[in-house]
Amino acid sequence: MEIVMEKVIKVVGWTCIAVVSSMLVVVVVAAFGPLPGYVLESSPAASALTGNDRVKAETDVRTALLQAVGGVLLVIGAVTAWRQMLAARGQQLVARRIAVTDAFSKAVEQLSNRESVALRLGGIYSLDRVADDDPAEQSRVAEILSAFVRDHARQQPLPQDVAAALTVLSRRNWPCEVDLVGTCIAGAHLPGARLERARLKGADLSRTDLTGAVLRSADLDGADLRNADLSGADLQAARLTGAKLSSAVTDRATRWPVDFVPEKHGVLLR
């Protein structure tokens, strides 16, 4: 339906331009013919004009008509240029969308390669670039990288590609919730991580470096944060029911949920 409407609008537009152009041609031809005389005859003062004055008046009318035609042509030219600019912009957007889609598909293909760590790393950083270039794809990128971490974070220390995916996931604010429920990322290095509203229920974050991390409103119910470094971390409104925090390191800058008493959970104040 949209395609049909677009074609109808295009046909109507070009028809209007053709009609107006034809009328302008007629006006220009008539301006060098009897039209100025007809215009003068419609004026009450025309009968008082002498021969030379009448010639001058007709010339002035002709000049005014041609200037009006020139003004209309300028408007038509501006409208045409604007339409061409919109068409070119539309083509650029389509080309960019195709390029992003191709890059996305290739990155996912690289990420699924089981033989080469280098290819998987390339896929991770390609997805990071896609998220930069096209904000509309950020949610899908976050979901794919989160699934990759959940599926591959099964050994310690974390494999290079898993660590890279975690780094990408934690360095920007995503429009969706990062889902790492039950994931074992113990010992990860995530200073300054942006994990606001992240789903980390039951995740193993023991010994993880979360200095300065933003964990506001994150779901950390049942998470293992023993020996984690939470210095300067922001855990306001985070859910910590059943979370293990013994020997977790904090400082005066660490921000906790309202009514949460870290000392009762074995937290160490640096």
N, C-alpha and C positions, 0 to 999 in steps of 0.2 A: 504494500500500500504506500509506504514512504517513497519507494522508488518511482511509482506512478505519479505521485504528487510532485516529486522533484522534476520529472519530465514535463508535467503540465505547466509548472511554474516557469521552467526554462523556455518552453514554446511560447507561452504568453508574453514573457519578457522580451524575447527576440521579435515577436510580432509587434509589440508596442514600439520598440526601437525602429523597426522597419516603417511603421506608419508615420511616426514622428519625423523620421529622416525624409520620407517622401513629401510630407507637408512642408518641411523646411526648404526642400528643393523647389517646390512650387512657389513659396514665398520669395526666394531669391530670384527666380525667373521673373515673377510678377513685379519685383522691386525695380527691375530694369525696364519694365514695360509700363502699363497703365495704372498700376496699383497706387503709386504716390499721388497721381491726379485724383483717383477715386477718394483717397483719404482726405485730400484738401477740400474736395467738393462737400464733404460731410461737415466742414467747419463753417460757421456763419460768417467768418471774416474773409473767406476765400474770394468773394465777389469784389472786395475792395482792393485786391492785389493787382498791381500793374504787371506787365509782361516780364520784366527782369526779376521783380519780386516773386512772381509766381514760379519762375524757373528756380530761383534760390530756395523757395519754400519746398518745392518738389525734391530738390537735392537733399535738403535737410531731412525730409521724411524718408527718402531712400536710405540715407546714412543711418537714421534711427532704426529702420527695419533691419538693415544689415547687421547693426550692432546687437540688436535683439537676437537675430539668428546666431551670431557668434557666441552670445551668452548661453543660448540653449545648447549649442554644440559643445561648449566647455562643460556644461552640466552632464551631457550625455557621455562625454569623454571621461569625466570623473567617475560616473556610475559604472562605466565599462571597466575602468582601471580597478575600481573597488571590487567588482565581481571577479575579475581575473586574480586579484590578490587573494580573495576568499577561496577561489578554486585551487590556487597554488598552495595555500595554507592547508587546505583539506588533503591535497595530495601528499604534502609533507607529513601530516599527522598519520595518514594511512601507511606511508613508507616507514615511519618511525615505529608504528604499532607492529608492522610485519617484522621489522628488525628485532624488536623486543621479544616478540613471540619466538622467533628463531633462536635468539640467544637463550631464552628460557628453556626451550626444548633441548638444546644442546647441553646446557648446564645440568639439567636433570639426567640426561643420558650419561654424562661424565660422572655424576654423583653415584650412579648405580653400577659403575664399573668396579668389579671385585678384585681385579688384578693389579691395578696401578693406583698407588697413593697419590702420585702427581696429578693424575686425571681427576681424582676425587677432589683434591685441593683446588684444581682449576674450576671444577663445577661449583664449589662453595663460593669462591671469589667472583665467579661469573654471576651467581645469584645475588651476591652482595651488590654488584654493579647494576643488575636489573632493578633491585630495590631503590638504588639511587636514581636511576634514570626514569623509572615509572612508579610513582607512589601507589598507583592503583594495584600493582602486583605485590605490594609489601606483605599483605596478609598471607598470600599463597607462599611467598618465599619463607616467611616465618614458620608456617605449618610444615613445609618440606624439610627445612633445616632442623626443626624440633623433632620431627619423626626420625631423621637421620641420627641425631644424637641419642634418642631413646633406643634405637635399634643397635647402635654400635658402641655405646659406652658400657662395655662389659669387661674391661680389664684395666688394671692399674700398673703404671701410670696411663693416663688417657692417650690413645693413639693420636698421631699428629693431625689427622683429618678431623677427628672428633673435637680436639682442642680448638682447631681453627673455626669449626662450625659454632662452637660455644662462644668464641670471641666475636664472631659476626652477630650472633643472636643477642649478645649482651651490650653492644655498643650503640644501639639506637633505640628510640621509643617506637615500638611497633603499634599499629592500629588494632591489633588483636592480642589476646593473652598468649604468651609463650607457654607451651604445654610441655613440661618436663616432669610430669607426675611419675613418681617411683624410679626416677633415673639415678644411676650411680655415677656421680661426677666428683667423687671424693678427691681432694688434693688439687682441684682445678685452680688456675690462676685467673681470677676475675675481678681485679681491682676496678672500682668505678662502674661496675656492671649496672646497666639500666634494665632492671627486671621488675618494674612496677606492674602490679596485677598478675605477675607470673604464677603459673600453676606448678607448685613444687611440693605438693602433698606427698609425704612418704619418700622424698628424694634424699639420697645420701650426699650431704654437703660437708661431711666431716673433713677437717684440715683444709678446707677451701679458703682461698684468700678473697675475702669479700670486703676489703677495706674501701670505704667510701661508696659502697654499693647502694643503689636505690631499690629498695624492696617494699615500697609503700603498697599496702593493700594486697601483698602477695599471699598466696595460700601456702603456708609452711606447716600445716597440721601434720604431726607425726614425722616431720623432717629431722634428719640427723645432722645437727650443727656442732657436734662435739669437736673441740679444738679448732673450730673455724675462727678466722680473724674478722671480726665485725667492727673494727675500729672505724668510727666516722660513718658507719652505715645508717641508712634511714629505713627503719622498720615500722614506721607509723601506720596504724590501721592494719598491720599484717596479722594473719591468723597463725597462732603459735600453739594451738591446743595439742598437747602430747609431743611437742617438739623436744628433742634432746639437745640441751645447751651446755652441758657440763664441760668446764675448761675452755669454753668459747671466750676469745679475747675481745674486750671492748674498751672504749675510753669515754671521756666526758662528752664527746661529740656524737656518740651513738644515740640514736633516737628510737624509743620503744613505743609500743601501743599504749594507750591510756590505761592506767591501773595495772600495767605489767611490771612486776618486780623482778628484775634479772637476777638479783642476789639469791633469790629462792630457788633458782634453777641451776646454780653452780657456775654462773658466769663470772669470769675474772675481769676486774677493772684494771686496766694498764695505768 
